[in-house]
Amino acid sequence: MQIKPLSIKPKLLSDFDPAIFTESVSITGVCINAQRVEPGDLFIACPGQNFHGKDFISQAIANGAVAVLSDVKIDCSIPSFTHKQPRALVGELSSWVYEKPFEKLSAVGITGTNGKTTTANLVSQILNLNSSKCGLIGTLGIEINDQIVKGSRTTPEADELQAIARAMMEQGCSHLSMEVSSHAIVQNRIKGASFKVVAFSNLTQDHLDYHKTMQAYFEAKAALFTSEYAQKAVINIDDAYGEKLSNQTRLPVISVSRKKSSADWYFEKAELRNNSYDVEIKGIGGEVIKGIFPLIGDYNLDNLILAVAITHQLGISSEQISNTLSRLKSVPGRLETVNAGQSFIVLVDYAHTPDAVQNVIATARKLTSGKVIGVLGCGGDRDNSKRPLMGQALFQGCDVSIFTSDNPRSESADSILKEMIFGLDLGQKGEVCIDRREAISLAVNKANAGDVVLIMGKGHESGQEINGVITPFDDRLELTQAILKQGNK
């Protein structure tokens, strides 16, 4: 993934900080990945988890780097500079080179365990439907007007992030809606960014392989809610961590709730009708938003009210928001319907935390009086403490539970599955099918008219990673093929 600004005036490094940059080298970009370096870039050679950037300096120079910054002294053919923490400078340097694009965009940063992708997309849709051009950055990639570029992570590295924001500005965007991951906050990827509004959806167990404890995970998220990054905060106070955050942040808080009329924005009505909600939302100063919201699932009501409060803070009126509700679309891989002529409901969802699995199954349950048939795997090289919890959520919530592979990565798929089913007596209600394609086919085979088949864990993903190799695999395509093969029963 690479999106570069089109027009940047050369900058002298000594103008940024003459104590660090003792020579007046002219640059037009900043890059921490030698493969992505373009002519005129400053290459920042940072220490990484497996490698050090200094090992790739020759490649950076070959690609056109004009200077190097590292934490160690570098002897090379271009000017080199040292700083004890070069990664901490990447965001500020990039912001400076690209002329502080976040200050020229009305930017929104959304964090939380679940709901980031949908909320960021809803914000973008509401803004664009009301003639405010909004760029989008998140799990599904980067969107600038009609251009969609696949990203490698939810929140890009700081050098990429600033370049993307500048490119959005150059291409006529007035707004930016983006997901902010806890990893990105801790790893200084959002240094140099500034948001008009930051929002918090919820916090449930995930990423404990990285953060170790829920408290550390919360503190990572909470670091976004400071004056360093934001002007205002929109927080879901139905979540216990959200309520805690609303009490501790010093930012002005706009609270939202599905349940509490004491919140600044809350639902007066949310009635499920024909796979959509008839909603009435009450807000600040007696504002009322009414309409038909076409996304199902109670958690999508949480996503909606966050998006409503955010866009209202950005100047979109209640009437404008009301007029766009029925035109909002679901996000790929989030309760996405697959229809190949079958007589049962088929849904694909990205659910990959215990809480998300429970919520998605609860939504599926509301759609049928028949069976809910669930297929789920857990990703390798990720928080393994959530695997038995996800397994329990699948087994307890579904009538038929099929445990399968997700992205095993470097781990044994069999070992992951053993952790998922630990302590469960599967009996006739549960099955283990290690091959995901076979598991999907099995679920389709077990479905009768009116049932729901729910495939969870990978959502929008189009590949499966096993031992470092990614092979094409899309749950939606696999489902379509399985349905057609079995005769659209």
C-alpha positions in Angstrom: 0.0 0.0 0.0 1.4 3.4 -1.0 -0.4 6.7 -1.4 1.9 9.7 -1.9 1.0 13.3 -2.0 1.2 15.0 -5.4 2.8 18.3 -4.6 5.1 18.9 -1.7 7.7 21.7 -1.5 11.2 20.6 -0.5 12.0 21.1 3.2 15.4 21.6 4.8 15.9 19.1 7.7 17.8 21.7 9.7 14.6 23.8 9.8 12.9 21.0 11.7 15.5 20.7 14.4 19.1 21.9 13.8 20.2 20.0 17.0 19.4 16.7 15.3 19.8 17.6 11.6 23.2 19.4 11.5 23.3 19.5 7.7 20.8 21.4 5.5 19.5 18.4 3.5 16.5 19.0 1.3 13.7 16.3 1.5 10.3 15.8 0.0 9.1 12.8 2.0 9.6 10.6 5.0 9.7 6.8 5.0 10.5 4.0 7.4 10.2 1.1 5.0 13.2 0.9 2.6 11.0 -0.8 -0.1 8.6 2.2 -0.2 11.3 4.9 -0.3 11.0 7.3 -3.2 13.5 9.9 -4.5 13.9 12.8 -2.1 12.8 10.8 1.0 14.4 10.8 4.5 14.8 7.2 5.4 14.2 6.5 9.1 16.0 3.3 10.2 14.2 2.2 13.3 14.7 -0.9 15.4 11.9 -3.4 14.8 10.6 -6.6 16.4 12.6 -8.9 14.0 14.9 -6.5 12.1 16.6 -3.2 12.3 16.1 -0.6 9.5 19.9 -0.1 9.3 20.1 -3.4 7.5 18.1 -2.0 4.6 19.9 1.3 4.1 21.5 0.2 0.8 18.0 -0.5 -0.6 16.7 2.8 0.6 19.6 4.6 -1.0 19.1 2.7 -4.3 15.4 3.8 -4.2 16.4 7.5 -3.8 16.8 8.3 -0.1 18.7 11.5 0.4 19.3 11.2 4.1 19.1 8.7 7.0 18.0 9.0 10.6 18.6 6.2 13.0 19.3 5.4 16.7 22.8 4.2 15.8 25.6 5.9 13.8 25.4 5.0 10.1 28.3 5.2 7.7 26.9 5.5 4.2 27.0 7.6 1.0 24.3 10.0 2.1 24.1 12.3 5.1 23.2 10.4 8.3 21.9 11.6 11.6 21.2 10.0 15.0 18.5 10.2 17.7 18.0 7.9 20.6 14.3 7.3 19.7 13.8 7.9 15.9 10.4 6.2 15.8 9.1 8.8 18.2 10.0 11.5 15.6 8.4 9.8 12.6 4.9 11.3 13.1 6.0 14.9 13.9 8.6 14.8 11.0 6.0 13.5 8.6 3.4 16.0 9.7 5.9 18.8 9.2 7.1 17.6 5.7 3.5 17.1 4.5 2.5 20.5 5.9 0.3 19.4 8.8 -2.6 17.9 6.9 -4.6 16.9 10.0 -4.9 20.6 10.9 -6.5 21.2 7.5 -8.9 18.3 7.6 -11.8 17.8 10.0 -10.6 14.4 11.3 -12.3 11.8 13.4 -10.5 9.0 15.2 -12.5 6.0 16.4 -11.2 3.4 18.8 -12.6 0.4 20.8 -12.5 -3.4 20.5 -15.5 -3.8 18.3 -17.4 -1.5 16.0 -14.5 0.7 14.8 -14.9 -0.3 11.2 -18.6 0.1 10.9 -18.7 3.3 12.9 -15.9 4.8 10.8 -17.8 3.8 7.6 -21.1 5.2 8.8 -19.4 8.5 9.6 -17.9 8.6 6.2 -21.2 7.7 4.5 -23.2 10.4 6.4 -20.6 13.1 5.5 -20.4 12.1 1.9 -24.2 11.9 1.5 -24.3 15.4 2.8 -21.7 16.7 0.3 -18.8 16.8 2.7 -16.0 14.8 1.0 -14.6 12.3 3.5 -11.6 10.0 3.2 -11.6 6.7 5.1 -8.8 4.8 6.8 -9.3 1.4 8.5 -9.3 -2.3 8.4 -10.8 -2.5 5.0 -8.2 -0.2 3.5 -8.0 3.5 2.4 -10.8 5.3 0.5 -10.2 8.6 -1.3 -13.2 9.6 -3.3 -13.7 6.6 -5.7 -10.2 5.3 -5.1 -9.9 2.2 -2.8 -6.5 0.9 -1.8 -5.9 -2.1 0.4 -4.0 -1.5 3.6 -1.7 -3.8 5.6 -3.1 -2.8 9.0 -6.0 -1.0 10.6 -4.0 2.2 11.4 -1.0 2.9 9.0 2.5 3.7 10.2 3.0 7.4 11.0 4.8 8.3 7.8 2.1 6.6 5.7 -0.7 8.2 7.7 0.5 11.7 7.3 1.1 11.2 3.5 -2.4 9.7 3.1 -4.0 12.6 4.9 -2.1 15.0 2.7 -3.1 13.1 -0.4 -6.8 13.3 0.8 -6.5 17.0 1.2 -5.0 17.4 -2.3 -7.8 15.4 -3.8 -10.6 17.6 -2.3 -11.4 15.9 1.0 -12.6 18.1 3.8 -13.0 15.3 6.3 -11.2 12.1 7.4 -12.8 9.2 9.3 -10.3 6.6 10.6 -10.0 3.7 12.9 -7.3 4.0 15.6 -6.0 0.7 17.0 -4.5 0.3 20.5 -1.3 -0.9 18.8 -1.1 2.3 16.8 -1.4 4.5 19.9 1.3 2.6 21.8 3.6 2.5 18.8 3.4 6.2 18.1 1.7 5.7 14.8 -0.7 8.6 15.4 2.0 11.1 16.6 1.5 14.3 14.6 -2.2 13.6 14.1 -4.9 15.8 15.5 -8.6 15.1 15.6 -11.7 17.3 15.9 -13.4 14.3 17.5 -12.3 11.0 18.9 -14.8 8.3 19.8 -14.9 5.2 22.0 -17.1 2.2 21.2 -16.4 -0.4 23.8 -13.6 -2.5 25.4 -13.8 -6.3 25.5 -11.1 -9.0 25.7 -8.7 -8.9 22.8 -5.0 -8.3 22.1 -3.9 -9.5 25.5 -1.0 -11.2 23.8 0.3 -7.7 23.3 -1.1 -5.6 26.2 -1.0 -8.4 28.8 -3.8 -7.0 31.0 -7.2 -5.4 30.4 -6.0 -2.4 32.4 -3.0 -1.9 30.1 -5.3 -2.3 27.1 -7.7 0.3 28.4 -4.8 2.7 29.2 -3.6 2.4 25.6 -7.0 3.3 24.3 -7.4 6.1 26.9 -4.2 7.8 25.6 -6.1 8.9 22.5 -8.5 11.0 24.7 -6.1 13.7 25.5 -5.5 17.3 24.3 -2.4 16.0 22.4 -4.6 14.4 19.9 -8.2 15.7 20.2 -10.6 18.5 20.8 -13.7 16.6 21.8 -14.7 13.0 22.8 -17.8 11.0 21.9 -18.0 8.0 24.3 -20.5 5.1 24.7 -21.3 5.0 28.4 -23.2 1.8 28.2 -19.8 0.1 28.2 -18.2 0.0 31.7 -14.8 1.1 30.3 -16.5 3.9 28.4 -18.1 5.2 31.5 -14.7 5.1 33.3 -13.1 6.9 30.3 -15.8 9.6 30.3 -15.0 10.3 34.0 -11.3 10.5 33.6 -10.7 12.3 30.3 -10.2 16.1 30.4 -11.7 16.5 27.0 -15.2 17.8 26.6 -17.4 14.6 26.5 -20.5 13.9 24.4 -22.0 10.7 25.8 -24.1 8.2 23.9 -26.2 5.3 25.1 -28.6 2.8 23.8 -30.2 2.6 27.2 -29.7 5.7 29.3 -31.7 8.8 28.8 -29.2 10.7 30.9 -26.8 10.5 28.0 -26.4 13.4 25.6 -27.6 11.2 22.8 -29.9 8.2 23.4 -32.5 6.0 21.7 -36.1 7.0 22.4 -37.1 4.2 20.0 -35.4 1.3 18.2 -37.9 -1.2 16.8 -36.8 -4.1 14.6 -39.0 -4.3 11.5 -38.3 -6.3 8.3 -34.5 -6.6 8.9 -34.2 -2.9 9.7 -34.8 -0.6 12.6 -37.3 2.2 13.0 -35.3 4.6 15.2 -35.8 7.8 17.0 -32.7 9.3 18.6 -32.8 12.2 21.0 -29.9 14.5 21.5 -28.3 17.7 22.7 -30.7 20.6 23.0 -33.7 18.6 22.1 -32.4 17.5 18.7 -34.4 14.6 17.3 -33.3 12.2 14.5 -35.8 9.8 13.0 -35.7 7.2 10.2 -35.3 3.7 9.0 -31.9 2.3 9.7 -31.2 -0.7 7.5 -28.4 -2.5 9.4 -29.4 -5.2 11.8 -27.9 -6.1 15.2 -28.1 -4.3 18.5 -24.4 -3.5 18.3 -25.1 -1.7 15.0 -27.4 0.6 17.0 -24.4 1.4 19.1 -22.4 2.1 16.0 -25.1 4.3 14.6 -25.5 6.5 17.7 -21.8 7.0 17.8 -21.8 8.1 14.2 -24.8 10.4 14.7 -23.1 12.2 17.7 -19.8 12.5 15.7 -21.3 13.9 12.6 -23.5 16.3 14.5 -20.4 17.6 16.2 -18.9 18.1 12.7 -21.8 20.4 11.7 -24.3 17.9 10.0 -27.8 18.9 11.2 -30.3 16.5 12.6 -32.5 16.9 9.6 -29.6 16.0 7.3 -28.7 12.9 9.3 -32.3 11.8 9.4 -32.5 12.1 5.6 -29.5 9.8 5.1 -30.4 7.0 7.6 -32.3 4.8 5.1 -29.4 5.2 2.6 -26.7 3.9 4.9 -25.1 0.6 3.8 -23.5 -2.2 5.7 -19.8 -2.8 5.7 -18.3 -5.8 3.7 -17.9 -8.8 6.0 -20.0 -7.4 8.8 -23.2 -9.4 9.0 -23.0 -9.6 5.2 -25.7 -11.6 3.5 -24.8 -14.2 0.9 -27.6 -15.2 -1.4 -27.2 -17.9 -4.0 -30.9 -18.8 -4.2 -31.0 -20.9 -1.0 -34.0 -21.2 1.3 -32.1 -20.4 4.4 -30.2 -17.2 5.6 -26.5 -17.1 5.2 -24.4 -14.4 7.0 -20.6 -13.7 7.1 -19.1 -11.7 9.9 -15.7 -10.6 11.1 -16.4 -11.5 14.7 -13.1 -12.4 16.4 -13.6 -11.7 20.1 -15.9 -13.5 22.6 -18.2 -10.5 22.9 -18.5 -10.1 19.1 -19.3 -13.8 18.7 -22.0 -13.6 21.3 -23.5 -10.5 19.8 -23.5 -11.8 16.2 -25.1 -15.1 17.3 -27.8 -13.2 19.3 -28.6 -11.2 16.2 -28.8 -14.3 14.0 -31.2 -15.9 16.6 -33.7 -13.0 16.1 -33.8 -13.8 12.4 -35.1 -17.3 12.6 -37.4 -19.7 14.5 -35.2 -22.5 13.1 -31.6 -23.5 13.8 -28.6 -21.3 14.0 -25.6 -23.1 12.5 -22.3 -21.4 13.4 -18.8 -21.9 12.0 -15.8 -20.3 13.8 -12.1 -20.4 14.0 -9.4 -18.4 16.0 -6.4 -16.8 14.4 -2.9 -18.0 15.2 -0.1 -15.8 16.7 -2.8 -13.8 18.5 -4.3 -13.6 22.0 -4.8 -17.3 22.9 -6.6 -16.6 26.2 -9.7 -15.7 24.2 -9.9 -19.0 22.3 -11.8 -21.0 24.9 -14.1 -18.1 25.5 -14.9 -17.8 21.8 -15.4 -21.5 21.7 -17.9 -21.4 24.6 -19.7 -18.5 23.0 -20.1 -20.5 19.7 -21.2 -23.7 21.5 -23.6 -22.0 23.9 -25.2 -19.7 21.3 -25.7 -22.0 18.3 -27.8 -25.1 17.8 -25.0 -26.6 15.6 -21.4 -25.5 16.3 -18.6 -26.2 13.8 -15.1 -25.5 15.0 -12.6 -24.9 12.2 -9.4 -23.0 11.1 -9.2 -19.2 10.7 -5.7 -18.0 9.9 -3.4 -20.4 11.7 -0.3 -18.4 10.7 2.7 -20.0 12.3 0.7 -22.1 14.8 -0.7 -25.6 14.5 -4.4 -25.4 13.5 -5.0 -28.5 15.5 -3.5 -27.0 18.6 -5.7 -23.8 18.2 -8.8 -26.0 17.9 -8.0 -27.9 21.0 -7.8 -24.6 22.9 -11.1 -23.5 21.5 -13.0 -26.7 22.6 -11.2 -27.1 25.9 -13.8 -28.1 28.6 -16.6 -28.6 26.1 -18.6 -31.8 25.7 -19.4 -31.5 22.0 -21.8 -34.5 21.9 -24.1 -34.2 18.9 -24.2 -30.4 19.0 -20.6 -29.7 18.0 -18.1 -30.8 15.4 -14.5 -30.1 14.7 -13.6 -29.7 11.0 -10.1 -28.4 10.6 -10.5 -27.6 6.8 -12.4 -24.3 6.6 -13.8 -25.1 3.1 -15.1 -28.4 4.3 -16.6 -26.8 7.5 -18.5 -24.3 5.3 -19.8 -27.0 3.1 -20.8 -29.0 6.2 -22.7 -26.0 7.6 -24.6 -25.5 4.3 -25.4 -29.2 4.2 -26.9 -29.1 7.7 -29.2 -26.2 6.9 -32.9 -26.4 6.2 -35.4 -23.8 5.0 -35.6 -20.9 7.5 -32.3 -21.7 9.3 -29.4 -19.3 9.6 -25.9 -20.3 8.7 -23.4 -17.9 10.3 -19.7 -18.0 9.2 -17.5 -16.0 11.6 -13.9 -14.8 12.1 -12.7 -13.7 8.7 -15.4 -11.5 7.3 -14.1 -9.4 4.4 -10.8 -11.2 4.2 -9.9 -12.7 0.8 -7.0 -15.0 1.9 -6.0 -17.6 4.5 -2.6 -17.5 6.0 -0.8 -20.8 6.9 2.9 -20.9 7.7 3.6 -17.5 6.1 1.8 -18.3 2.9 -1.5 -16.6 2.0 -3.7 -18.5 -0.3 -7.0 -17.1 -1.8 -9.9 -17.8 0.5 -13.1 -15.8 0.7 -15.9 -17.1 3.0 -18.5 -15.4 0.7 -17.2 -17.2 -2.4 -16.8 -20.5 -0.6 -20.4 -20.2 0.7 -21.8 -19.4 -2.8 -20.0 -22.4 -4.3 -21.1 -24.7 -1.5 -24.8 -23.6 -1.9 -24.7 -24.1 -5.7 -23.0 -27.5 -5.3 -25.7 -28.7 -3.0 -28.5 -27.6 -5.3 -29.9 -24.4 -3.7 -31.9 -26.4 -1.2 
